[in-house]
Amino acid sequence: MSYGIKRLLAGLLVIFCSQMALAQAVQKEVEPNGSTATASPVTLTNGVAKVQGNVYPNADEDFYSFTGQAGNRVFVATVTSFSSNSSTDSVIELIDTDGTTVLETDDNDGTFGAGASVIAGRLLINSGTHYVRVRHTSATSQLRGYDLYLAVRSGSPTAETEPNDTFPGQALPVGGYVSGVVNPAADFDFYSLTLAQGDTVAVILDCDPERDGVTFNGRVGAGVFAGSQVLVANDANTVSPNGEAFFMTVGAAGTYGVLIDGGGTAGSPTATYIASIFVIPAPTATVFTYSTTTPAAIPAGPGQVTSSINIPDARRIRRMALAIDLTHTNMLDLDVTLQGPGGNEIHLFTDVGSNTQTTMQLGLSDDAAVPINTFTVMQGMVYQPELAAKLDLWRGRNSQGTWTLVIRDDTAANGGTLNGWSIIIEEEPALPSPGTGFNYQDIFTTDFESGDAGFTSSGTGNQWARGTPTAVPITTANSGTNCFKTNLTGNYAASSVQDLLSPNINLSGVSGPIFLEWAMNYQIENASFDHAYVEVRVAGQPATAVRLWEWMGATMQASVGNPTTTIQSATGWGLHRARIDSFAGQTIEVLFHFDSDTTVQLCGLAIDDVRVFGAVPAPEIDVQRSSTSIADGEPNHALGNVSTLTGQTFTFTVLNTGGGSLSLPGATPVTISGASAGLTVNVTVQPAGSVAPSGSTTFNVFVQPSSAGAFNFTVNVANNDGDENPYNFTCQGTGFTNAPPVLALG
């Protein structure tokens, strides 16, 4: 709501800085964590943390552990509004150190998700390890996913200092732990704080800190956005214990104010509160920003406009964010999608905002606090896309090529202008070092061009097949022409269970890091109904399986525009990589699983370019002559004088001083180049093709100059040493002519 505050924001630029918040500094749940014994530990930084998780499958429960002291107060809340199955009803429980006593529970005091949960200001009785349990209120539903915010506060809160009822308000004390009273009903309590671009501000409010049953209908919010807007959250509950929570990721650095009030009606001397106000900081990430600021008119509908950005760099996408700057006289008319290189299209949002908010200047990131349809204000923040439009669908894609923003105006009489937009990319990190004395080596690799590579498929309604896919929106392989897909020529079958299994892959002698890498393209119905995952396991032992990827999203279709068009939202081909170090030394198999229900069959799952590689002891090549090493790159190894009449054979020794087998591949691993004019030089004896650790082999080179004088040539030794292939050195010598012997007669 507007408080008439006149404040000019610095603005959310279309071109974000190099520290754009592509991801919050968050922790992830680690399954299995379905009991206090297996609880995922939460690391508190300055007393606070943010954790991302999924209640999945049905009846799943997630336990988290943290350390608290007697007398501490705990503030914990969920955000569920982006759950991809549209079910948002979480339950959270705060559990004492014995692992069984529930100190407090909440079902739906939250706002971001109609059934989100808040426990605010609960006093701890004992010191030690405490637990938070997160579950869905129904054992037959899921939360895919949720964010859990946790703050543990010690000591006494800092009391508010009146008057603090105008923006930006009382300076927030260090630690963000405050207390106050909303009195009279029209009282507004503001607390000011400074935020960096991409920071998420979290406010968890306890409306009955005394736990005496006397509470009030508190409201929390933050601002300003769009120049004068304070955004608020209120679930209208007045039953004690009563909490509220608010979360927002900001798009610009500056001074912000946190609001605590009673909505203008719920204030009295007994409307006391304590609150934990904290920041989940945006991490510093190296990102690459690609932008266009060329204006494009948005027609007064029905119609559409497109704007393209050509990315020249081939970067493998780890995370991606967008920034959009546009104006429109009725924002609700707009349906916006993004097309990637190769033509696949994923929708971002449909019919958001309002006809009173005519400016959109915001960022889109999967890791922002709340989705874009949470508020009608569209200026100054970073939102998540709508729940069926995760930017993570682009993960693993090659960034190179043309990206197109498509804006469809589905109603007549209103228009606007796209002022510009940006793509912000964080690329996948480089591989970690394999370690001193080790090299990465392919253990298994296939592109499916020459055959099935030992893969087999099975199951009910199984349609896995190798070939060229032809069904839109998946019509190519990742490389070459062949891949495996759940039905090459159409959509997957109803009520199917389909498994694609690799041959046995022997990891003997392979140590960490070990990676499985695969290319994947998919279009799947909501994970409430159709399922897909990738597992690795010890061959023949399903109980040892480790799940590396699992489909958790919403149905990959969207209806946009006027007349209505259904977008078939495949991901495009992305390269996925996962570490599998725990399987070192074992024989493994890789499972690509897919299953479907009776309704809504889409294009399915396609797999290509499967590779397993890991660290193995590295060979180390050394070449010697007469027991003296010749350095790789040596420019003038001296051979001395060589007769033009008889020539000379030189013997070289190849040694392997490393821990892995040295390979000298092919029939002629040693070759000669750059020989002087008239010089005869040949490799008369090639070395053995493989040299064991501490072993050696030899090769011979015959040299005969045609005339007296200096000569040179280069020896090239092909091998599998990671940093000395080929091993090259240049030999120099001097040709001389010796007189033939004189035969005496008589």
Secondary structure, 3 states (H helix, E strand, C coil): CECCCCCCCCCCCCCCCCCCCCCCCCEECCCCCCCHHHCEECCCECCEEEEEEEECCCCCEEEEEEEECCCCEEEEEEECCCCCCCCCCEEEEEECCCCCCEEEEECCCCCCCCCCCEEEEEECCCCEEEEEEEEECCCCCCEEEEEEEEEEECCCCEECCCCCCCCCCEECCCCCEEEEECCCCCCEEEEEEEECCCCEEEEEEECCCCCCCCCCCCEEEEEEECCCEEEEECCCCCCCCCEEEEEEEECCCEEEEEEEECCCCCCCCCCEEEEEEEEECCCCCCCEEEEECCCEEECCCCEEEEEEEEECCCCEEEEEEEEEEEEECCHHHEEEEEECCCCCEEEEEECCCECCECEEEEEECCCCCCECCCCCCCEEEEEECCCCCCHHHHCCCECCEEEEEEEEECCCCCCEEEEEEEEEEEECCCCCCCCCCEEEEEEEEECCCCCCCCCEEECCCCCEEEECCCCCCCCCCCCCCCEEEECCCCCCCCCCEEEEECCCEECCCCEEEEEEEEEEEEECCCCCCCEEEEEEEECCCHHHCEEEEECCCCCCEEEECCCCEEEECCCCCEEEEEECHHHCCCEEEEEEEEECCCCCCCCEEEEEEEEEEEEEECCCEEEEECCEEECCCEEEEEEEEEECCCCEEEEEEEEECCCCCEECCCCCCEEEECCCCCCEEEEEECCCCEECCCCEEEEEEEEECCCCEEEEEEEEECCCCCCCCCEEEEEEEEEECCCCCCCCCC
